[in-house]
Amino acid sequence: MNFQEWNEEMARRFDTVDVQNARVLKRGGDEVVVFSDRRLRVRRTTEEWAKPFAQVVMTDREEGVITEMRPFDWEVKGLNEVLEKQ
């Protein structure tokens, strides 16, 4: 799934994606780790889900672009349960 497809899927499932309190940790090179708090609201049920969130962001600093994003959810089971209610 590319970044555009991921964005479209998020928009299909959620009407709110709110990321706050981002803490950026540089690991060196073109890899960055970001810890944040994320609040989602499921579009169909309006149920909210808020949990810590982490992601590894790969960049090409010469080109000034993000090349890859690897999200990590703290509670995948809970997120899947919220989404299954759709």
Backbone as ProteinMPNN parsed JSONL, in Angstrom:
{"seq_chain_A": "MNFQEWNEEMARRFDTVDVQNARVLKRGGDEVVVFSDRRLRVRRTTEEWAKPFAQVVMTDREEGVITEMRPFDWEVKGLNEVLEKQ", "coords_chain_A": {"N_chain_A": [[0.855, -1.173, 0.0], [0.684, 2.122, -0.955], [1.527, 5.54, 0.057], [-0.556, 7.315, -0.687], [-2.723, 5.545, -1.031], [-2.918, 4.607, 1.58], [-3.68, 6.963, 2.933], [-6.204, 7.359, 1.75], [-7.563, 5.072, 2.666], [-7.53, 5.53, 5.453], [-9.149, 7.831, 5.506], [-11.533, 6.739, 4.624], [-12.261, 5.074, 6.74], [-12.126, 6.637, 9.107], [-13.371, 9.697, 10.511], [-12.068, 11.526, 11.953], [-8.714, 12.12, 12.538], [-6.429, 12.761, 14.724], [-3.4, 13.881, 15.655], [-1.287, 14.489, 18.277], [1.128, 16.162, 20.436], [3.699, 15.39, 19.436], [6.805, 13.802, 19.667], [9.947, 13.917, 18.502], [12.524, 11.782, 17.685], [15.706, 11.55, 16.565], [17.331, 9.038, 14.824], [19.538, 8.921, 13.404], [21.169, 9.273, 10.222], [18.886, 8.751, 7.612], [16.641, 8.063, 9.022], [13.945, 8.506, 11.232], [12.373, 8.544, 14.415], [9.146, 8.864, 15.727], [7.16, 9.664, 18.452], [3.844, 9.919, 19.602], [0.546, 11.146, 20.556], [-2.5, 9.844, 19.563], [-5.727, 10.389, 18.32], [-8.568, 8.85, 17.156], [-11.617, 8.842, 15.319], [-14.141, 6.716, 14.536], [-15.679, 6.629, 11.482], [-18.212, 5.458, 10.792], [-19.445, 4.61, 13.235], [-18.995, 6.606, 15.057], [-17.473, 6.184, 17.282], [-14.804, 6.883, 19.509], [-11.252, 6.527, 19.682], [-8.375, 6.559, 21.467], [-4.949, 6.511, 21.793], [-1.43, 6.018, 22.598], [1.026, 6.453, 20.012], [3.398, 5.389, 17.643], [5.9, 5.894, 15.15], [8.141, 5.038, 12.525], [9.918, 6.995, 10.385], [11.148, 7.138, 7.216], [13.424, 8.976, 5.327], [14.577, 10.819, 2.465], [17.024, 12.783, 2.613], [18.556, 14.316, 0.871], [16.859, 14.684, -1.33], [14.748, 15.736, 0.038], [12.349, 14.432, 0.828], [9.781, 12.262, 2.179], [10.199, 8.843, 2.283], [9.218, 6.469, 3.269], [6.863, 5.266, 5.657], [6.423, 3.789, 8.771], [4.045, 2.772, 10.746], [3.269, 2.125, 14.21], [1.074, 0.688, 16.337], [0.033, 0.758, 19.722], [-1.915, -0.854, 20.801], [-3.109, -3.073, 19.052], [-5.124, -5.023, 18.975], [-7.323, -3.75, 20.275], [-7.782, -1.626, 18.479], [-8.501, -3.058, 16.175], [-10.883, -4.198, 17.146], [-12.524, -1.947, 17.439], [-12.717, -1.178, 14.77], [-13.994, -3.388, 13.648], [-16.609, -3.056, 14.339], [-17.742, -1.641, 12.401]], "CA_chain_A": [[0.0, 0.0, 0.0], [1.482, 3.343, -0.982], [1.084, 6.588, 0.975], [-1.856, 7.813, -1.149], [-3.721, 4.517, -0.712], [-3.057, 4.609, 3.044], [-4.488, 8.141, 3.266], [-7.581, 7.11, 1.32], [-8.119, 4.08, 3.577], [-7.774, 6.223, 6.721], [-10.304, 8.722, 5.303], [-12.717, 5.898, 4.497], [-12.596, 4.484, 8.036], [-12.17, 7.603, 10.203], [-13.648, 11.092, 10.152], [-11.103, 12.321, 12.712], [-7.389, 11.59, 12.84], [-5.812, 13.895, 15.408], [-2.112, 13.503, 16.223], [-0.832, 15.576, 19.149], [2.292, 15.961, 21.308], [4.736, 14.623, 18.745], [8.179, 13.86, 20.151], [10.766, 13.409, 17.41], [13.84, 11.278, 18.063], [16.489, 11.235, 15.375], [18.151, 7.854, 15.018], [20.718, 9.049, 12.555], [20.927, 9.026, 8.809], [17.605, 9.158, 7.055], [15.587, 7.421, 9.801], [13.463, 9.314, 12.353], [11.327, 7.898, 15.198], [8.222, 9.858, 16.27], [6.171, 9.206, 19.428], [2.794, 10.923, 19.714], [-0.769, 10.713, 21.008], [-3.383, 9.887, 18.401], [-7.157, 10.174, 18.565], [-9.312, 8.511, 15.943], [-13.052, 8.654, 15.468], [-14.62, 5.833, 13.479], [-16.673, 7.342, 10.677], [-19.542, 4.835, 10.784], [-20.039, 4.463, 14.569], [-18.566, 7.797, 15.808], [-16.698, 5.786, 18.461], [-13.453, 7.442, 19.547], [-10.198, 5.631, 20.14], [-7.18, 7.381, 21.688], [-3.826, 5.728, 22.323], [-0.11, 6.443, 22.124], [1.305, 6.039, 18.642], [4.799, 5.573, 17.246], [6.177, 5.564, 13.757], [9.474, 5.253, 11.976], [9.786, 7.714, 9.119], [12.365, 7.107, 6.406], [13.475, 10.15, 4.454], [15.721, 11.05, 1.591], [17.336, 14.179, 2.953], [19.048, 15.019, -0.313], [15.686, 15.051, -2.131], [13.791, 16.423, 0.897], [11.065, 13.745, 0.766], [9.538, 11.067, 2.979], [10.195, 7.684, 1.389], [8.484, 5.356, 3.872], [6.363, 5.471, 7.015], [6.085, 2.519, 9.411], [3.305, 3.054, 11.977], [3.185, 1.082, 15.23], [0.019, 0.939, 17.319], [0.289, 0.12, 21.006], [-2.944, -1.835, 21.105], [-3.682, -3.465, 17.766], [-6.37, -5.746, 19.23], [-8.375, -2.762, 20.534], [-8.065, -0.91, 17.233], [-9.262, -3.982, 15.327], [-12.227, -4.337, 17.707], [-13.264, -0.724, 17.087], [-12.969, -1.201, 13.326], [-14.921, -4.473, 13.318], [-17.978, -2.603, 14.603], [-18.232, -0.956, 11.2]], "C_chain_A": [[0.905, 1.24, 0.0], [0.845, 4.415, -0.081], [-0.299, 7.13, 0.591], [-2.962, 6.827, -0.79], [-3.98, 4.463, 0.795], [-3.929, 5.78, 3.489], [-5.958, 7.935, 2.892], [-8.271, 6.106, 2.241], [-8.431, 4.708, 4.942], [-9.006, 7.117, 6.611], [-11.598, 7.924, 5.181], [-13.185, 5.4, 5.861], [-12.834, 5.511, 9.149], [-12.555, 8.989, 9.707], [-12.788, 12.044, 10.963], [-9.829, 11.526, 12.9], [-6.615, 12.768, 13.404], [-4.543, 13.42, 16.11], [-1.572, 14.7, 16.992], [0.442, 15.172, 19.885], [3.38, 15.111, 20.668], [6.103, 14.881, 19.373], [9.047, 13.171, 19.112], [12.138, 13.017, 17.942], [14.59, 10.921, 16.783], [17.387, 10.045, 15.682], [19.421, 7.928, 14.197], [20.379, 8.734, 11.111], [19.581, 9.563, 8.37], [16.414, 8.583, 7.812], [15.247, 8.267, 11.028], [12.373, 8.52, 13.071], [10.475, 8.995, 15.83], [7.254, 9.158, 17.222], [5.126, 10.3, 19.561], [1.546, 10.302, 20.336], [-1.708, 10.873, 19.819], [-4.814, 9.569, 18.822], [-7.831, 9.958, 17.226], [-10.794, 8.481, 16.267], [-13.538, 7.869, 14.256], [-15.791, 6.509, 12.765], [-18.078, 6.759, 10.847], [-20.212, 4.837, 12.156], [-19.848, 5.7, 15.444], [-17.849, 7.447, 17.117], [-15.289, 6.358, 18.374], [-12.478, 6.445, 20.148], [-8.931, 6.463, 20.26], [-6.12, 6.541, 22.382], [-2.514, 6.377, 21.902], [0.159, 5.817, 20.751], [2.774, 6.293, 18.349], [4.935, 5.263, 15.764], [7.638, 5.84, 13.425], [9.267, 5.881, 10.606], [11.138, 7.683, 8.417], [12.312, 8.293, 5.442], [14.658, 10.053, 3.501], [16.052, 12.519, 1.782], [17.872, 14.972, 1.777], [17.892, 15.521, -1.165], [14.651, 15.819, -1.311], [12.41, 15.792, 0.891], [11.007, 12.598, 1.778], [9.447, 9.893, 2.012], [9.395, 6.51, 1.951], [8.034, 5.751, 5.273], [5.952, 4.113, 7.56], [5.377, 2.812, 10.727], [3.273, 1.844, 12.908], [2.118, 1.484, 16.239], [0.306, 0.146, 18.573], [-0.709, -0.986, 21.297], [-3.687, -2.205, 19.828], [-5.021, -4.175, 17.963], [-7.532, -4.768, 19.446], [-8.757, -1.988, 19.285], [-8.88, -1.795, 16.291], [-10.687, -4.149, 15.833], [-13.091, -3.123, 17.348], [-13.64, -0.747, 15.6], [-13.96, -2.285, 12.922], [-16.365, -4.082, 13.546], [-18.576, -1.894, 13.394], [-19.187, -1.838, 10.519]], "O_chain_A": [[1.78, 1.381, 0.854], [-0.238, 4.214, 0.469], [-1.126, 7.376, 1.469], [-4.018, 7.227, -0.3], [-5.119, 4.293, 1.231], [-4.816, 5.612, 4.326], [-6.851, 8.307, 3.653], [-9.448, 6.275, 2.562], [-9.486, 4.442, 5.518], [-9.823, 7.155, 7.531], [-12.654, 8.399, 5.6], [-14.388, 5.315, 6.107], [-13.655, 5.279, 10.036], [-12.133, 9.416, 8.633], [-12.776, 13.245, 10.695], [-9.862, 10.388, 13.368], [-6.196, 13.661, 12.668], [-4.613, 12.639, 17.06], [-1.417, 15.789, 16.438], [0.789, 13.993, 19.949], [3.92, 14.208, 21.307], [6.502, 16.027, 19.581], [8.898, 11.974, 18.868], [12.825, 13.822, 18.571], [14.139, 10.075, 16.011], [18.112, 10.042, 16.677], [20.285, 7.057, 14.306], [19.421, 8.016, 10.823], [19.192, 10.679, 8.713], [15.292, 8.61, 7.306], [16.134, 8.691, 11.768], [11.538, 7.891, 12.421], [11.009, 9.945, 16.403], [6.606, 8.18, 16.849], [5.469, 11.48, 19.625], [1.496, 9.102, 20.605], [-1.711, 11.908, 19.152], [-5.073, 8.625, 19.568], [-7.693, 10.753, 16.296], [-11.178, 8.128, 17.382], [-13.373, 8.291, 13.112], [-16.77, 6.907, 13.396], [-19.036, 7.511, 11.029], [-21.422, 5.044, 12.244], [-20.495, 5.814, 16.486], [-17.642, 8.317, 17.963], [-14.657, 6.329, 17.318], [-12.832, 5.633, 21.004], [-8.458, 7.015, 19.267], [-6.368, 5.939, 23.427], [-2.48, 7.182, 20.971], [-0.414, 4.788, 20.394], [3.327, 7.31, 18.768], [4.178, 4.469, 15.206], [8.268, 6.745, 13.971], [8.529, 5.354, 9.774], [12.143, 8.145, 8.957], [11.281, 8.567, 4.828], [15.605, 9.298, 3.723], [15.427, 13.39, 1.177], [17.66, 16.182, 1.699], [17.928, 16.645, -1.666], [13.778, 16.479, -1.875], [11.404, 16.5, 0.941], [12.031, 12.044, 2.177], [8.701, 9.945, 1.034], [8.944, 5.65, 1.195], [8.731, 6.475, 5.983], [5.223, 3.369, 6.903], [6.039, 3.077, 11.731], [3.253, 0.697, 12.462], [2.247, 2.504, 16.915], [0.765, -0.994, 18.509], [-0.375, -1.958, 21.974], [-4.777, -1.695, 19.567], [-5.956, -3.95, 17.195], [-8.603, -4.941, 18.865], [-9.937, -1.722, 19.058], [-9.841, -1.33, 15.678], [-11.615, -4.235, 15.028], [-14.261, -3.273, 16.995], [-14.754, -0.377, 15.229], [-14.694, -2.115, 11.949], [-17.265, -4.717, 12.997], [-19.767, -1.585, 13.368], [-19.732, -1.47, 9.478]]}, "name": "protein", "num_of_chains": 1, "seq": "MNFQEWNEEMARRFDTVDVQNARVLKRGGDEVVVFSDRRLRVRRTTEEWAKPFAQVVMTDREEGVITEMRPFDWEVKGLNEVLEKQ"}
